Amino acid sequence: MLTDGSRLEILAALGVDVYRLRASGADTRVSFSAEPEQVAVDPCVAIACAAGLRGDARLDRLLAAVVRALGVAQSRVAWVETTVDDTAATLPDVAAWLLIGAQSARSCSARMSIAQQQASVIAVTTEPAQLGRDASSRRALWQTLKPLARRLSSA
């Protein structure tokens, strides 16, 4: 009979993702505000989006689900709001990046150093209006989030 530890090692060697249930008593409520926040104290992931996107009520629930899917606390997420003229705040030094839309991808990649790009896991999603539109777009979003979630779980 295999122990849980050896079972997990074998599954990891085979490349099988093992999903674990969340704790039932954990508080998973996340709320976003339209006001810019301070950078997280010890961020482990950065999510870059167009300025004003976080204030959009239609995407509020989806952004909360993205943070939960990554398996990190809201306090460990550094939000970066980008503008068309690239006047966003200083980029944090984190190991995982989620870039929402082409505008944030262009803005952040132009300001990241090559060393930072090589050391980070960077995922780019479709435009914000396309994110939660239908089942196929949600499935594509989940496929984009999987490498980030793996990196964050191993850190």
QUIDA-V290126 format. One record per residue. N is the residue number from 0. D_CENTER is the distance of its C-alpha to the mean C-alpha in Angstrom with 1 decimal. Layout:
N|D_CENTER ; N|D_CENTER
This chain:
0|37.5 ; 1|34.1 ; 2|32.4 ; 3|28.8 ; 4|28.0 ; 5|29.8 ; 6|28.5 ; 7|24.9 ; 8|26.0 ; 9|27.8 ; 10|24.9 ; 11|22.6 ; 12|25.4 ; 13|25.6 ; 14|21.9 ; 15|21.4 ; 16|18.2 ; 17|19.3 ; 18|17.6 ; 19|18.6 ; 20|19.3 ; 21|17.8 ; 22|20.5 ; 23|22.5 ; 24|23.1 ; 25|19.5 ; 26|18.7 ; 27|15.6 ; 28|16.4 ; 29|14.0 ; 30|15.6 ; 31|14.7 ; 32|17.5 ; 33|18.6 ; 34|19.6 ; 35|17.7 ; 36|16.7 ; 37|17.5 ; 38|15.0 ; 39|13.9 ; 40|16.7 ; 41|15.0 ; 42|11.4 ; 43|9.6 ; 44|6.3 ; 45|6.6 ; 46|5.5 ; 47|8.8 ; 48|10.9 ; 49|14.6 ; 50|16.7 ; 51|17.6 ; 52|14.8 ; 53|13.7 ; 54|17.4 ; 55|17.7 ; 56|18.8 ; 57|18.1 ; 58|14.4 ; 59|14.2 ; 60|14.2 ; 61|11.6 ; 62|9.0 ; 63|10.3 ; 64|10.0 ; 65|6.3 ; 66|6.1 ; 67|9.1 ; 68|8.1 ; 69|5.9 ; 70|9.2 ; 71|8.9 ; 72|11.1 ; 73|10.6 ; 74|12.8 ; 75|10.6 ; 76|8.0 ; 77|9.6 ; 78|9.7 ; 79|11.6 ; 80|13.8 ; 81|15.7 ; 82|19.2 ; 83|21.5 ; 84|23.6 ; 85|20.8 ; 86|21.6 ; 87|18.2 ; 88|18.0 ; 89|17.9 ; 90|14.8 ; 91|13.8 ; 92|14.4 ; 93|11.3 ; 94|10.9 ; 95|7.4 ; 96|6.2 ; 97|4.6 ; 98|8.0 ; 99|9.2 ; 100|12.9 ; 101|15.6 ; 102|16.4 ; 103|13.3 ; 104|13.3 ; 105|17.0 ; 106|16.9 ; 107|14.4 ; 108|15.8 ; 109|19.3 ; 110|18.7 ; 111|17.1 ; 112|19.8 ; 113|20.5 ; 114|20.2 ; 115|16.7 ; 116|15.6 ; 117|17.4 ; 118|16.1 ; 119|12.3 ; 120|10.2 ; 121|9.2 ; 122|8.1 ; 123|9.7 ; 124|10.1 ; 125|13.4 ; 126|14.8 ; 127|13.8 ; 128|17.1 ; 129|16.6 ; 130|13.3 ; 131|15.0 ; 132|18.5 ; 133|19.7 ; 134|19.2 ; 135|18.8 ; 136|16.0 ; 137|14.1 ; 138|15.0 ; 139|13.8 ; 140|10.3 ; 141|10.4 ; 142|11.9 ; 143|9.2 ; 144|6.5 ; 145|9.5 ; 146|9.8 ; 147|6.6 ; 148|7.8 ; 149|11.2 ; 150|10.7 ; 151|9.5 ; 152|12.3 ; 153|14.7 ; 154|14.3
